[in-house]
Amino acid sequence: MRSRLLLNLVLLVAILLLAAVALFEPALERNPAPTVITALKPGDITHLRVERPDGSMVAFERRADRWWLVAPVTIPASDYRAQAVLRIAQAASLGRYDAAEADLTVLGLDQPELRIVYNDDTVIDVGVQAALEQRRYVRIGEAVHLIDGSGYYHLVGEYPTFVDTALLPPDARITALHLPDLEVVQREGRWAALPEPAGFSADAVNSLLEHWRHTRALDVTRHTPRRSRGAVRVELADGSEISFAVMARQPGLILARPELGLEYRLTAEAAERLFTLPMDPSP
């Protein structure tokens, strides 16, 4: 009799738990999504810039399906960096305050550390990091929000950190390549190499050109003027040219574009792939 009573109690508790789940689960599903600090969608943003207190800035522009850096220099931008700046406009608000009632000096918003401007009309001022956790204060109009601050480090680097690490623009078609000890040119529709190495083949040229089209630097930094150790000139099908100064080959390869103030840092092994024709694998 006692065991049956216990069994009935267990069944009653189980039924009550199931009823509670059935009652509250729809309510959980109806909980509103977190408030996003702006109504901007990534696809709606065509221009953005990051302004610094010292007056410097980096500006981006969407061209077709990719981002370009347009200030302080014009060059394909790092999509990774551009997307990181875009995501800030979609950040979830972890706390909202009226700017009129907040101490903007304490929050670092009276003189913002950074200002992000989207499409020339949506402005986000970036303040200091909150005392607890990795969160940061931002201001949009008359509202102050607390957001996840992990994307902040994408904003603070010098402009070379926003540059695409590819040596050449996307879809670049090379028509001639002038290297320190080798020239590869087209003559009457056929590739020629000067000086021509033993076992020369068009496949070797295509392999060399593929390396130039697809090689990426380990990073891009600000150029430091000094004596170069050679020059590279790349002629493209659209009539443009891209020139590099060879700053070093050891312990790593450094290619500079002095007119843009940029240096591309690569491994020492990259020099072998970029400066010489590969050996013909055929016997």
Secondary structure per residue as TSV (DSSP state, phi and psi in degrees):
chain	resnum	aa	ss	phi	psi
A	1	M	-	360.0	-43.9
A	2	R	H	-66.2	-42.1
A	3	S	H	-64.3	-36.5
A	4	R	H	-66.9	-37.2
A	5	L	H	-63.9	-42.9
A	6	L	H	-61.9	-41.8
A	7	L	H	-61.5	-43.3
A	8	N	H	-63.6	-37.7
A	9	L	H	-64.9	-41.8
A	10	V	H	-61.6	-44.4
A	11	L	H	-64.2	-38.5
A	12	L	H	-64.2	-42.3
A	13	V	H	-62.7	-42.5
A	14	A	H	-61.3	-42.6
A	15	I	H	-63.6	-41.9
A	16	L	H	-63.4	-39.4
A	17	L	H	-64.1	-44.2
A	18	L	H	-63.1	-39.6
A	19	A	H	-64.1	-39.3
A	20	A	H	-64.8	-41.3
A	21	V	H	-62.1	-45.7
A	22	A	H	-62.3	-32.6
A	23	L	H	-77.9	-43.1
A	24	F	H	-94.3	-21.4
A	25	E	H	-60.7	-44.9
A	26	P	H	-59.3	-36.2
A	27	A	H	-64.6	-38.7
A	28	L	H	-63.0	-40.3
A	29	E	H	-67.4	-24.9
A	30	R	T	-85.6	-3.5
A	31	N	S	-57.0	133.3
A	32	P	-	-67.0	151.2
A	33	A	-	-67.4	155.0
A	34	P	-	-56.7	145.5
A	35	T	-	-68.5	130.9
A	36	V	B	-94.9	141.7
A	37	I	S	-70.6	-22.3
A	38	T	-	-135.9	164.0
A	39	A	-	-91.7	5.1
A	40	L	-	-70.1	138.6
A	41	K	-	-102.6	143.2
A	42	P	G	-52.5	-37.9
A	43	G	G	-70.2	-16.3
A	44	D	G	-87.2	-11.3
A	45	I	-	-91.6	123.3
A	46	T	-	-115.3	-20.3
A	47	H	E	-136.8	144.2
A	48	L	E	-154.8	154.8
A	49	R	E	-147.7	153.3
A	50	V	E	-117.8	116.9
A	51	E	E	-104.1	140.5
A	52	R	-	-108.3	156.9
A	53	P	T	-61.0	-26.7
A	54	D	T	-80.3	3.7
A	55	G	S	94.7	-11.1
A	56	S	-	-79.6	162.2
A	57	M	E	-159.1	163.0
A	58	V	E	-123.0	136.9
A	59	A	E	-126.9	140.5
A	60	F	E	-119.3	152.5
A	61	E	E	-140.4	134.0
A	62	R	E	-82.9	124.7
A	63	R	E	-123.0	115.5
A	64	A	T	56.7	-117.6
A	65	D	T	-108.7	19.8
A	66	R	E	-144.9	165.1
A	67	W	E	-98.7	142.0
A	68	W	E	-120.3	142.9
A	69	L	E	-81.3	128.6
A	70	V	E	-118.7	-4.4
A	71	A	E	-157.2	136.1
A	72	P	S	-81.3	-6.5
A	73	V	S	-133.0	164.2
A	74	T	-	-107.9	117.2
A	75	I	E	-169.1	152.2
A	76	P	E	-53.0	135.9
A	77	A	B	-92.9	158.9
A	78	S	-	-67.3	115.8
A	79	D	H	-63.3	-34.3
A	80	Y	H	-59.8	-44.9
A	81	R	H	-69.6	-43.3
A	82	A	H	-61.0	-42.8
A	83	Q	H	-64.8	-33.9
A	84	A	H	-64.0	-38.9
A	85	V	H	-69.4	-38.3
A	86	L	H	-61.6	-39.6
A	87	R	H	-63.4	-26.5
A	88	I	H	-63.1	-34.3
A	89	A	T	-65.6	-19.7
A	90	Q	T	-103.6	10.9
A	91	A	-	-64.2	144.1
A	92	A	B	-78.5	138.5
A	93	S	-	-79.6	119.9
A	94	L	S	-95.9	1.3
A	95	G	-	175.4	137.4
A	96	R	E	-127.2	138.9
A	97	Y	E	-138.3	153.0
A	98	D	E	-76.5	129.1
A	99	A	G	-60.9	-33.1
A	100	A	G	-66.5	-23.6
A	101	E	G	-102.8	-6.0
A	102	A	S	-92.9	151.6
A	103	D	-	-84.9	93.4
A	104	L	T	-65.0	-27.4
A	105	T	T	-66.8	-46.1
A	106	V	T	-62.9	-36.2
A	107	L	T	-84.0	-1.2
A	108	G	T	72.4	23.5
A	109	L	-	-109.2	-2.8
A	110	D	S	-74.9	-35.4
A	111	Q	S	-131.5	85.0
A	112	P	-	-58.3	145.1
A	113	E	S	-64.9	-34.4
A	114	L	E	-149.1	158.2
A	115	R	E	-132.8	129.4
A	116	I	E	-109.6	130.2
A	117	V	E	-121.4	121.6
A	118	Y	E	-106.5	127.9
A	119	N	T	53.5	26.4
A	120	D	T	67.3	1.1
A	121	D	T	-133.8	-9.3
A	122	T	E	-113.8	117.6
A	123	V	E	-115.0	129.7
A	124	I	E	-119.5	116.1
A	125	D	E	-88.8	134.5
A	126	V	E	-107.9	124.4
A	127	G	E	-104.5	-150.7
A	128	V	E	-83.8	166.1
A	129	Q	E	-78.0	141.3
A	130	A	-	-66.8	157.9
A	131	A	S	-65.2	-35.2
A	132	L	S	-111.8	140.3
A	133	E	S	62.5	175.0
A	134	Q	S	-92.4	71.1
A	135	R	E	-125.1	156.3
A	136	R	E	-140.2	147.3
A	137	Y	E	-87.2	136.5
A	138	V	E	-134.1	155.1
A	139	R	E	-123.3	133.2
A	140	I	E	-128.7	108.2
A	141	G	T	60.8	-122.3
A	142	E	T	-96.7	13.8
A	143	A	E	-119.8	140.6
A	144	V	E	-111.4	131.8
A	145	H	E	-121.8	151.9
A	146	L	E	-105.0	123.9
A	147	I	E	-129.3	168.1
A	148	D	E	-62.4	123.8
A	149	G	-	-96.8	11.6
A	150	S	G	-66.6	-22.6
A	151	G	G	-82.9	-1.2
A	152	Y	G	-61.4	-37.9
A	153	Y	G	-65.2	-20.1
A	154	H	G	-68.9	-18.3
A	155	L	T	-95.1	-17.3
A	156	V	S	-100.4	-5.7
A	157	G	S	-74.1	164.6
A	158	E	-	-67.3	163.9
A	159	Y	G	-58.5	-30.0
A	160	P	G	-59.6	-25.4
A	161	T	G	-69.9	-15.0
A	162	F	G	-93.6	1.1
A	163	V	B	-88.6	141.1
A	164	D	-	-59.8	137.7
A	165	T	S	-79.5	-6.2
A	166	A	B	-68.2	142.3
A	167	L	S	-71.7	-32.2
A	168	L	S	-122.5	157.3
A	169	P	-	-62.9	158.5
A	170	P	T	-62.0	143.5
A	171	D	T	64.5	20.5
A	172	A	-	-64.5	134.8
A	173	R	-	-111.4	113.6
A	174	I	E	-85.0	130.2
A	175	T	E	-108.7	-18.7
A	176	A	E	-159.3	148.6
A	177	L	E	-136.3	118.2
A	178	H	E	-111.4	107.1
A	179	L	-	-106.8	169.1
A	180	P	S	-56.1	-37.6
A	181	D	S	-126.2	17.1
A	182	L	-	-159.3	142.3
A	183	E	E	-124.9	135.5
A	184	V	E	-123.0	117.6
A	185	V	E	-135.9	163.1
A	186	Q	E	-99.8	133.2
A	187	R	E	-130.8	115.7
A	188	E	T	54.0	42.3
A	189	G	T	79.9	4.0
A	190	R	E	-122.4	148.4
A	191	W	E	-78.8	141.2
A	192	A	E	-134.0	149.0
A	193	A	E	-120.9	138.2
A	194	L	E	-129.3	117.7
A	195	P	S	-71.3	152.5
A	196	E	-	-83.1	119.4
A	197	P	-	-78.4	163.3
A	198	A	T	-63.5	140.7
A	199	G	T	72.4	24.0
A	200	F	-	-60.3	140.4
A	201	S	-	-150.3	155.9
A	202	A	H	-63.2	-31.4
A	203	D	H	-62.0	-38.2
A	204	A	H	-65.1	-39.4
A	205	V	H	-63.9	-46.8
A	206	N	H	-59.2	-38.6
A	207	S	H	-65.1	-42.1
A	208	L	H	-62.5	-45.3
A	209	L	H	-64.3	-36.4
A	210	E	H	-62.4	-38.5
A	211	H	H	-60.9	-43.1
A	212	W	H	-66.0	-37.0
A	213	R	H	-71.5	-30.6
A	214	H	H	-115.3	-8.9
A	215	T	-	-69.2	137.1
A	216	R	B	-119.6	144.3
A	217	A	-	-73.6	156.0
A	218	L	S	-65.6	-39.4
A	219	D	E	-161.9	168.5
A	220	V	E	-120.7	130.4
A	221	T	E	-129.9	173.7
A	222	R	E	-72.1	138.5
A	223	H	-	-73.3	134.8
A	224	T	-	-107.5	113.2
A	225	P	-	-59.6	130.6
A	226	R	-	-167.4	176.6
A	227	R	-	-69.6	132.1
A	228	S	-	-88.8	165.7
A	229	R	S	-115.5	21.1
A	230	G	-	149.2	177.0
A	231	A	E	-139.9	152.9
A	232	V	E	-129.8	137.3
A	233	R	E	-131.5	126.1
A	234	V	E	-113.6	118.8
A	235	E	E	-95.8	135.4
A	236	L	E	-114.5	160.2
A	237	A	T	-64.3	-24.9
A	238	D	T	-81.6	5.4
A	239	G	S	91.6	-6.1
A	240	S	-	-86.7	165.4
A	241	E	E	-132.0	148.1
A	242	I	E	-125.1	126.2
A	243	S	E	-114.5	142.2
A	244	F	E	-125.2	144.2
A	245	A	E	-99.9	132.4
A	246	V	E	-85.6	107.7
A	247	M	E	-88.7	-29.9
A	248	A	E	-164.4	153.6
A	249	R	-	-117.7	-20.8
A	250	Q	S	-134.2	144.3
A	251	P	S	-73.7	-5.4
A	252	G	E	-146.3	161.2
A	253	L	E	-81.3	131.4
A	254	I	E	-125.7	117.9
A	255	L	E	-110.1	131.0
A	256	A	E	-116.0	148.1
A	257	R	E	-117.6	84.3
A	258	P	G	-56.8	-33.9
A	259	E	G	-66.0	-21.6
A	260	L	G	-103.4	-4.3
A	261	G	T	70.4	31.7
A	262	L	E	-120.8	147.5
A	263	E	E	-130.4	133.4
A	264	Y	E	-103.4	121.3
A	265	R	E	-104.1	124.2
A	266	L	E	-129.2	175.1
A	267	T	E	-75.8	160.0
A	268	A	H	-62.7	-32.8
A	269	E	H	-64.8	-25.2
A	270	A	H	-62.9	-30.3
A	271	A	H	-62.0	-37.5
A	272	E	H	-64.1	-41.9
A	273	R	H	-72.4	-32.9
A	274	L	H	-92.9	-20.1
A	275	F	H	-111.6	-6.1
A	276	T	S	-134.2	151.2
A	277	L	-	-75.7	136.1
A	278	P	-	-66.9	152.2
A	279	M	-	-67.8	141.1
A	280	D	-	-68.5	119.2
A	281	P	-	-72.0	-14.9
A	282	S	-	-73.0	148.6
A	283	P	-	-67.5	360.0
